[in-house]
Amino acid sequence: MNEVVKSIKRTPYQSLASFLVLFFNLFLALIIVFSMSFLYGLLNYVESRPQVTVYFQTKTDSSDIFKLRDTLMASGKVQSVKYVSQEDAFNIYKEMNKDNPLLLEMVSSDILPASLEIYATKPAFLPEIAEFLKKQPGVDEVNFQKVIIDRLLTLTSIIKKSSFVFFSFLIFITIIILMTITTFKVALKKDEIELLRLLGATEGYIEKPFLNEAAFFGFFSSIFSFAIFSGILFYLATFMGSYLKGISILIIDFGFYKLTVWPINLEFMAVIFSLTAVFGISLSVIASLFATKKYIK
């Protein structure tokens, strides 16, 4: 640590430049990673909702609804069907509007429709199921979620591809800048390095101080970028909460591990910080390693 501090004092402007380059790089990385996590969580939430919901006219007999449910299940294209009666719909409505008594007084179970919430075995069956339901007697409305899912998938794909191109360019530029700064620092220690080589010092021994300094900058730049990002995120938490009203939780399912994205929690923030720190340290150390090896050889 003492060697790192001495090196920073010896080249303060170059050290500041290294820190700022890493800081801005990691801050942008945090924004993109959070945006992607949020979008994937939202996509998972939409996909976990009923993919097709059919609402029936209030006069439709429940026996007719059950017959339609059985027909859907027998088709082999439906994974599950949930029946929501008028009473169930009214209970859901009361729970959603429990803080607004005026809305509760205006609605009764008689005016709310019964419905079926349908999950298809394959997304390809969704248009066919929706068209089939629209032609059935007693059906008042059919809500089809495929459009929303497709739009989210398209948006996620665009952001993913754009992020990859942007990150590739950003990493390339960052490594070039850090290599240039590190090369300058190595040149300032030219005499010291030559003396060490005459004394039989290995390349690893000569490179170690520069790599330690690189790891130091990578770690502390990740701390500062994460601190500022966290401050902005918690400042916007109230706005995001009002925007996501009705969505209690967003989860990314990796199969072997489920990560809660919303509401903001300690586990999610710890994962993001860990990824940021590893990325920052790795980027800084790799750039420093390239620069020192090129110069020493």
C-alpha positions in Angstrom: 0.0 0.0 0.0 2.8 2.4 0.8 4.3 1.8 -2.6 1.0 2.6 -4.3 0.6 5.8 -2.3 4.2 6.9 -3.2 3.5 6.1 -6.9 0.3 8.2 -6.8 2.1 11.1 -5.2 4.9 10.9 -7.8 2.5 11.0 -10.8 -0.7 12.7 -9.4 -2.2 13.8 -12.7 -1.6 10.5 -14.5 -3.1 8.7 -11.4 -6.2 11.0 -11.5 -6.6 10.3 -15.2 -6.5 6.6 -14.6 -9.1 6.9 -11.8 -11.5 9.1 -13.9 -11.3 6.8 -16.9 -12.2 3.8 -14.8 -14.8 5.7 -12.8 -16.8 6.8 -15.9 -16.4 3.4 -17.5 -17.8 1.6 -14.4 -20.6 4.1 -13.9 -21.9 3.6 -17.4 -21.5 -0.2 -16.9 -23.7 0.0 -13.7 -26.4 1.9 -15.6 -26.5 -0.6 -18.4 -26.3 -3.7 -16.1 -29.2 -2.3 -13.9 -31.3 -1.5 -17.0 -30.8 -5.0 -18.4 -31.6 -6.6 -15.1 -34.7 -4.5 -14.7 -35.9 -5.4 -18.3 -35.3 -9.1 -17.8 -37.1 -8.9 -14.5 -40.0 -7.1 -16.1 -40.0 -9.6 -19.0 -40.1 -12.5 -16.5 -43.0 -10.9 -14.7 -45.0 -10.4 -17.9 -44.4 -14.0 -18.9 -45.5 -15.3 -15.5 -48.8 -13.5 -15.9 -51.8 -15.1 -17.7 -50.9 -15.1 -21.3 -54.5 -15.0 -22.5 -57.3 -13.7 -20.3 -60.9 -14.1 -21.5 -63.7 -12.1 -19.8 -67.3 -13.3 -20.1 -70.5 -11.4 -20.2 -72.1 -11.1 -16.8 -75.1 -13.2 -17.9 -72.9 -16.2 -19.0 -73.7 -19.3 -17.0 -70.7 -20.8 -15.1 -71.4 -24.3 -16.6 -70.7 -22.8 -20.1 -67.5 -21.4 -18.9 -66.4 -24.7 -17.4 -67.2 -26.5 -20.7 -65.0 -24.0 -22.5 -62.3 -24.6 -19.9 -62.5 -28.3 -20.5 -62.3 -27.9 -24.2 -59.2 -25.8 -23.9 -57.5 -28.3 -21.6 -58.4 -31.1 -24.0 -56.8 -29.4 -26.9 -53.2 -30.1 -25.7 -52.2 -26.5 -26.4 -53.0 -25.2 -22.9 -50.8 -25.8 -19.9 -53.3 -24.6 -17.3 -56.5 -22.6 -17.0 -57.6 -20.7 -13.9 -61.2 -19.8 -13.4 -61.9 -16.5 -11.7 -65.5 -16.1 -10.6 -67.4 -12.8 -10.2 -66.9 -13.1 -6.4 -63.2 -13.7 -6.9 -62.9 -10.8 -9.2 -64.7 -8.6 -6.6 -62.3 -9.7 -3.9 -59.3 -8.9 -6.1 -60.8 -5.5 -6.9 -61.3 -4.8 -3.2 -57.7 -5.7 -2.4 -56.4 -3.5 -5.2 -58.5 -0.5 -4.1 -58.5 -1.0 -0.4 -57.1 2.5 0.1 -59.9 4.1 -1.9 -63.3 3.5 -0.3 -65.1 5.6 -2.9 -64.2 3.1 -5.6 -65.4 0.2 -3.4 -68.8 1.8 -2.9 -69.4 2.1 -6.7 -68.7 -1.6 -7.6 -70.4 -4.9 -6.6 -69.7 -8.5 -7.7 -72.7 -8.5 -10.0 -71.1 -6.0 -12.5 -67.7 -7.7 -12.6 -67.2 -10.4 -15.2 -66.0 -14.0 -14.6 -62.9 -14.9 -16.5 -60.4 -17.6 -17.4 -56.7 -17.1 -17.1 -54.9 -19.2 -19.7 -51.3 -20.4 -20.0 -50.3 -21.9 -23.3 -47.8 -24.8 -23.6 -46.0 -22.9 -26.4 -46.0 -19.2 -27.3 -46.8 -20.2 -30.9 -50.3 -21.4 -29.8 -51.2 -18.0 -28.3 -52.7 -16.4 -31.5 -54.7 -19.6 -32.2 -56.1 -19.7 -28.7 -57.0 -16.0 -28.7 -58.8 -16.3 -32.1 -60.7 -19.4 -30.9 -61.9 -17.6 -27.8 -63.1 -14.6 -29.6 -65.5 -16.8 -31.6 -67.1 -18.4 -28.5 -70.6 -17.4 -27.3 -70.7 -15.4 -24.1 -67.2 -14.0 -24.5 -67.0 -10.3 -23.9 -63.3 -9.5 -24.3 -60.0 -11.4 -24.9 -56.8 -9.9 -23.6 -53.7 -11.2 -25.4 -50.3 -10.6 -23.8 -48.2 -11.7 -26.7 -47.8 -8.2 -28.1 -46.4 -7.0 -24.8 -44.0 -9.9 -24.5 -42.8 -9.5 -28.1 -42.2 -5.8 -27.6 -40.2 -6.5 -24.4 -38.2 -9.2 -26.1 -37.5 -6.8 -29.0 -36.5 -4.0 -26.6 -34.3 -6.3 -24.6 -32.6 -7.7 -27.7 -31.9 -4.2 -29.0 -30.5 -3.0 -25.7 -28.4 -6.2 -25.4 -26.8 -5.8 -28.8 -26.3 -2.0 -28.4 -24.7 -2.6 -25.0 -22.4 -5.2 -26.4 -21.1 -2.9 -29.2 -20.9 0.1 -26.8 -19.0 -2.0 -24.1 -16.6 -3.4 -26.7 -15.7 0.1 -27.9 -15.6 1.5 -24.3 -13.3 -1.3 -23.1 -11.0 -0.9 -26.1 -10.7 2.8 -25.6 -10.2 2.4 -21.8 -7.5 -0.2 -22.2 -5.6 2.0 -24.7 -5.8 5.0 -22.4 -4.7 3.1 -19.3 -1.9 1.4 -21.3 -0.7 4.8 -22.4 -0.8 6.2 -18.8 0.9 3.1 -17.4 3.6 3.2 -20.0 4.4 6.8 -19.0 4.7 5.7 -15.4 6.9 2.8 -16.3 9.2 5.2 -18.3 9.6 7.4 -15.3 11.0 4.4 -13.4 13.3 3.4 -16.3 16.5 3.7 -14.3 15.1 1.9 -11.3 13.8 -1.0 -13.5 17.2 -1.3 -15.3 18.9 -1.6 -11.9 16.5 -4.2 -10.7 17.1 -6.3 -13.9 20.8 -6.0 -13.4 20.3 -7.4 -9.8 18.4 -10.3 -11.3 14.8 -9.3 -10.6 12.2 -11.3 -12.5 9.6 -9.7 -14.7 6.9 -10.6 -12.2 8.7 -8.8 -9.4 9.1 -5.6 -11.6 5.5 -5.7 -12.7 4.0 -6.3 -9.3 4.0 -2.6 -8.1 2.2 -1.5 -11.3 -0.3 -4.3 -11.0 -1.0 -3.5 -7.4 -1.6 0.1 -8.3 -3.9 -0.9 -11.1 -5.9 -3.2 -8.8 -6.1 -0.3 -6.3 -7.5 2.1 -8.9 -9.9 -0.5 -10.1 -11.3 -1.3 -6.7 -11.6 2.3 -5.5 -13.1 3.5 -8.8 -15.7 0.8 -8.4 -16.5 1.9 -4.9 -17.0 5.6 -5.9 -19.0 4.7 -9.1 -21.2 2.3 -7.1 -21.7 4.9 -4.3 -22.9 7.6 -6.7 -25.1 5.1 -8.7 -26.7 3.9 -5.4 -27.4 7.5 -4.3 -29.1 8.2 -7.6 -31.0 4.9 -7.5 -32.4 5.4 -4.0 -33.3 9.0 -4.9 -35.4 7.7 -7.8 -36.8 4.8 -5.8 -40.0 6.7 -4.9 -40.6 7.6 -8.5 -40.0 4.0 -9.6 -42.3 2.7 -6.9 -45.2 4.9 -8.2 -44.4 3.9 -11.8 -44.4 0.2 -10.9 -47.5 0.4 -8.8 -49.2 -3.0 -8.8 -45.9 -4.9 -9.4 -44.8 -6.3 -6.1 -41.7 -8.1 -7.2 -39.4 -8.5 -10.2 -37.2 -11.6 -10.4 -34.5 -12.9 -12.8 -34.6 -16.6 -12.9 -31.2 -18.2 -13.9 -32.6 -21.7 -13.3 -30.2 -22.5 -10.5 -30.6 -19.2 -8.8 -33.3 -16.5 -8.6 -32.3 -12.9 -8.1 -34.8 -10.3 -6.9 -34.4 -7.1 -8.9 -37.3 -5.1 -7.5 -37.9 -3.9 -4.8 -34.2 -2.8 -4.4 -32.6 -5.1 -1.8 -29.2 -5.8 -0.3 -28.6 -9.0 -2.2 -29.1 -7.4 -5.6 -26.9 -4.4 -4.7 -24.2 -6.8 -3.4 -24.3 -8.7 -6.6 -24.0 -5.6 -8.7 -21.2 -4.2 -6.6 -19.3 -7.5 -6.8 -19.6 -7.6 -10.6 -18.5 -3.9 -10.8 -15.5 -4.5 -8.6 -14.4 -7.6 -10.5 -14.8 -5.9 -13.9 -13.0 -2.7 -12.7 -10.0 -4.5 -11.2 -9.7 -6.9 -14.2 -9.9 -4.1 -16.7 -7.3 -2.0 -14.9 -4.9 -5.0 -14.2 -5.1 -6.3 -17.8 -4.3 -2.8 -19.2 -1.4 -2.4 -16.8 -0.1 -5.9 -17.6 -0.1 -5.2 -21.3 1.7 -1.9 -20.8 4.4 -3.2 -18.5 5.2 -6.4 -20.5 5.4 -4.4 -23.7 7.8 -1.9 -22.1 10.0 -4.3 -20.1 10.5 -6.6 -23.1 
